Amino acid sequence: MPDQPVYKPGEIEPKWQARWDEDGLYNADIDPSKPKYYALTMLPYPSGDLHIGHWYAMTPSDARARYKRMRGFNVMFPMGFDAFGLPAENAAIKNNIHPKEWTYANIVRMRTQLRSMGAMYDWRREAVSSDPKYYRWSQFFFNQLLENELAYRKKSPVDWCPHCNTTLAREQVWGDDRHCERCGTPVIKKNLEQWFFRTTSYADQLLDFSEIDWPERVISLQTNWIGRSEGAEVHFNVDSAELSEEEARITVFTTRPDTLWGATFMVLAPEHPLVEKITSGEQQDQVKEYILQAERLTDIQRESAEKEKTGVFTGSYAINPVNGKRIPIWIADYVMMTYGTGAIMAVPAHDERDFEFALKFGLPILPVIDRPDGLTKSFAPAGTMKPGFDQALSDIGANFESEDGDYFITIPEDKLGSYLENRARIPGGECLE
């Protein structure tokens, strides 16, 4: 039986890869006669050797680029190295070597490994993000953004390792207990001043998908990520003689200013800069403990709809600007500094999260707009009603249930006007305002 041909990759692949390189097979030269196609895959971190995960991610993009080339497109498919960042820095620290020396030695090795894969990269167009000839353009574009007021600085929470005394990328925070991958120290959230781009200036353009052939699911995800909201900023003042007018101002963003009359308390993010100034002496220990707990949670954990609502009263009050009522100021981890202003006016009758929070902590729930089902729900916590509350509710036709001293009130649509008109005359009704 004659010998069967054997595929020997160590001999065959280098031979043909050298031929492809010599012929410039994958060079993207300017050719107006062909339609252009720009292909791009992830640029690896040069912090060590390549592994199968790299090729797992790069194979589909290489297959797509080859398909477009065979369809007659002039394909430009560059490769490069994402050489600035924490992975390269961590590897240099771990190996006790200068980051530049470590990074460029890795690039030489990884470039050889990438070439051996035989993908159709145009290596003449290699981009290394740590090269001055590359990042000078990053600096140029940043300066353009800055000069046009599209880049700004503000404080925002980051993952922080108290032992390494540095910020951490999300992938450097490990485990359910959220510890540092370097040293195992529990990671906390810390407010640091950072640079941001004013993408909100382009929200309408980013939400225009008319010329993009995207699946509905992707459009929905992109729309939610952009998170464009129309509303108004409202200023509340802390009821304190110790703060200046500017210090006492709490600004909230709301899409429903018509519900201001139903704001019965305020909630600040635990990391809000005003928390330390307004917390009373009696509440200091509870507030500090709660802030430490919140620092250990991820944004996803804090925003989870399934998470039980938690919070602590600061001991201070704010003045509702539309009716002059004093309302308590709480801190709670479901309010984020990264959304809006990091402070909310809580309208529990018309917001699910505020409603759950109010029920748990016995805070007033006051309806001010109609519900789609034609009913209005209200809640009066135990200990806030005066004698005669039951009869007064019955007199205006409001149905209610009492449980452990708490009142759960259901008001039909045709009785809402009477309820709102008469609540000030209901014994204990002032607690609902």
Secondary structure by P-SEA (a helix, b strand, c coil): ccccccccccccaaaaaaaaaaaccccccccccbbbbbbbcccccccccccaaaaaaaaaaaaaaaaaaaaccbbbbbbbbccccaaaaaaaaaacccaaaaaaaaaaaaaaaaaaacccccccbbbbccccccaaaaaaaaaaaaaacccbbbbbbccccccccccccccccccccccccccccbbbbbbbbbbbcccccccccccccccccccaaaaaaaaaaabbbbbbbbbbbcccccccccccbbbbbbccccccccccbbbbccccccccccccccaaaaaaaaaaaaaaccccccccccccbbbbbccbbbbccccbbbbbbbbbcccccccccccccccccccaaaaaaaaaabbbbbbcccccccbbbbbbcccccccaaaaaaaaacccccccccbbbbbbcccaaaaaaacccccccccccc
